[in-house]
Amino acid sequence: MFRQRVRRLKGREEIFTEQAKLLFDAGSFEHIQKLVGSYDENIDAVSRELGVTVAVEGVNLKIAGEEHAAETARQVFEGLLTLIRAGETVDKSRLAYCIELAKEGNADAIGQIVSGVIAVTSRGKQIKCKTVGQKKYVEAIKKNTVVFGIGPAGTGKTYLAVCAAVSAFKGKEVEKIILTRPAVEAGEKLGFLPGDLQTKVDPYLRPLYDALQELFGMENYIKLMERGLIEIAPLAYMRGRTLSNAFIILDEAQNTTKEQMKMFLTRMGDGSKMVITGDVTQIDLPEGKKSGLKHAVSILKGIEGIETVSMTAKDVVRHPLVMQIVRAYERENSKEEQKSNDVFRNHRK
């Protein structure tokens, strides 16, 4: 194992670091092939990110490098092997995620990614959680009546909520699926767009349409829409209603006002479940308006049956670069918040 030692060189002492050499047994040639990846891309990525060298020897991986880095690499491969044995696919985004967990000392959490099937698409594709944050989110939806899912784009918060809704509908836990969102988007004032409110907001509801069509199949989706068992509408259409025996999803909730959020939450009737999703770093409300999502999360904390799950850049399951892009913006937002706090403190003095 790695040790720091002192050696004498020409009358002077020098602290040096011994290199660790670890052997990781993959158990079979099939497993070693999947661990290594196409053209050694997996072991190349681990070597590059952790500063170790990895060589294949039969069904073993020989890892050499500084002790902590070598042990971290071993933990990454151990976690990946757990996923492979569970029938999971190791792609670039999942590999990057496993490396991140190991770097943070959370290598044990890699095995937690292995989970049951959340939903099955119309073509038979199984939908599973890909990160620890996603798994926590899905479990919260199962256990609670109201769940707030907060996180940046690409964390799957909306798609997983739709999967949970479809699963509940198919399992006859609810009689209807209702999807809604506020009519404010990325600086565009809907009043200046042609058509009625439904027509105006439809383009922004496209991700919800796409998810439902993938999960139900186009033919079944159209039939359910015609029968009123799936409803996709702007948030304004929820006013004055009581939504019973339904799975209700409010998407882009960071763009609700406090009044809109209160109106939405109080629509819930017997036998219903609500999932509210949003990204609190992408608020498009007019200046001076407080986000209903941020307000609700703060005042509803601790109430039984209500849970908030926050996902981060680590839970982004798109291209690995997206994780880095999100992190860069998070750092920038953190700096701006710090500046604002400093200005506020100096003003009070």
Residue, then its C-alpha position, 0 to 999 in steps of 0.5 A: m500500500f501507499r506510504q509517505r516515507v523519508r529517504r536520505l539523498k546525499g546528506r539531505e532528507e526527502i519525503f517521497t510517496e510510494q505508488a500503490k498497485l492494486l488488483f481488481d478482479a472482474g470475475s469473468f471476461e464478459h464483465i471485464q469487457k463491459l468494464v473496459g468499454s469500447y476501445d478502452e474508453n472506460i479505463d481511459a476516462v478513469s485514468r484521466e480523471l483520477g491520475v492512475t494507470v489501468a491495465v488489463e490482465g486476464v479478468n483483472l484490472k491492474i491499477a497503479g498510482e498514488e494510494h488515494a487515487a488508486e483506491t478511488a479508481r478501484q471503488v469506481f470499478e467496483g461500483l460499475l461492476t455492481l451495475i453491470r451485474a444488475g444488467e445496467t448499461v455503463d455509458k459516458s454520463r453514468l461513468a462520469y457520475c460514478i467517478e464524481l461520487a467516488k471523488e467525493g467519498n460516496a463510492d458506496a452510493i454507486g450501488q444504490i443506483v440499481s433500482g427497479v423499473i419505474a415505467v415501461t415505454s410503449r416499445g418495451k424500453q424499461i425506464k430506471c433511475k440513473t442517479v442517487g438523486q433520481k432514486k430518492y426523488v422517485e421513492a419520495i413520490k411513492k411515499n408522499t402525497v405532495v412532492f417538490g422536485i427541484g433541480p437543474a435542466g437534465t436531471g429528469k425531474t419532469y420525465l420521472a414524474v410523468c413516468a410515476a403518473v403513468s405507472a400509477f394510472k396503469g396500476k389503477e391508483v388514480e383515474k386521471i393524469i393532469l399536467t400543467r404549467p404557468a404561462v410564463e416562459a424565458g422572457e416571452k410575454l404570451g400576450f404578444l403571441p397569437g391565439d388563445l391561452q391553450t394555443k399559446v402555451d402548447p409549444y411549452l408543454r411539448p416535453l410533457y406531450d412527448a413523454l406521454q406519447e412515448l409511455f402510452g404509445m400514440e394511439n392509446y395517448i390520443k384515446l385517453m386524451e379524447r376520453g379526458l383521462i389525460e389533461i394538459a392545460p395552463l395553470a390558469y385553467m385549474r382555478g375553481r376546480t377540485l382535482s380528485n383521484a388524479f395524479i397532478i404534475l405542475d411543471e416549471a413551478q419556479n415561474t408561479t407566484k405565491e398566489q398561483m402556488k397556493m391556488f394550485l396546492t388547494r385544488m387537491g381532492d381525495g385520492s390525488k397525488m401532486v408532484i411540483t417540479g422546477d429549477v429555482t435558478q431559472i425564474d422568469l417572473p417580473e422583478g419584485k415577484k417572489s417565486g411561489l415554488k421557493h415560498a412553498v418549499s420554505i413554509l411547508k417544510g416538516i409537514e407529514g406527507i410533503e417532501t422536497v427533493s433537491m437534485t444537483a448537477k451530479d444528477v444531470v443525465r444528458h451529455p457529460l458536458v452538461m454537468q460541467i455547464v450547470r456547475a459553471y452557472e451554479r458557481e456564478n450564481s453563488k458568486e452573485e448571491q455572495k456579492s448581494n449579501d455583502v452589499f446588504r451587510n455593508h448597507r446595514k453598517 
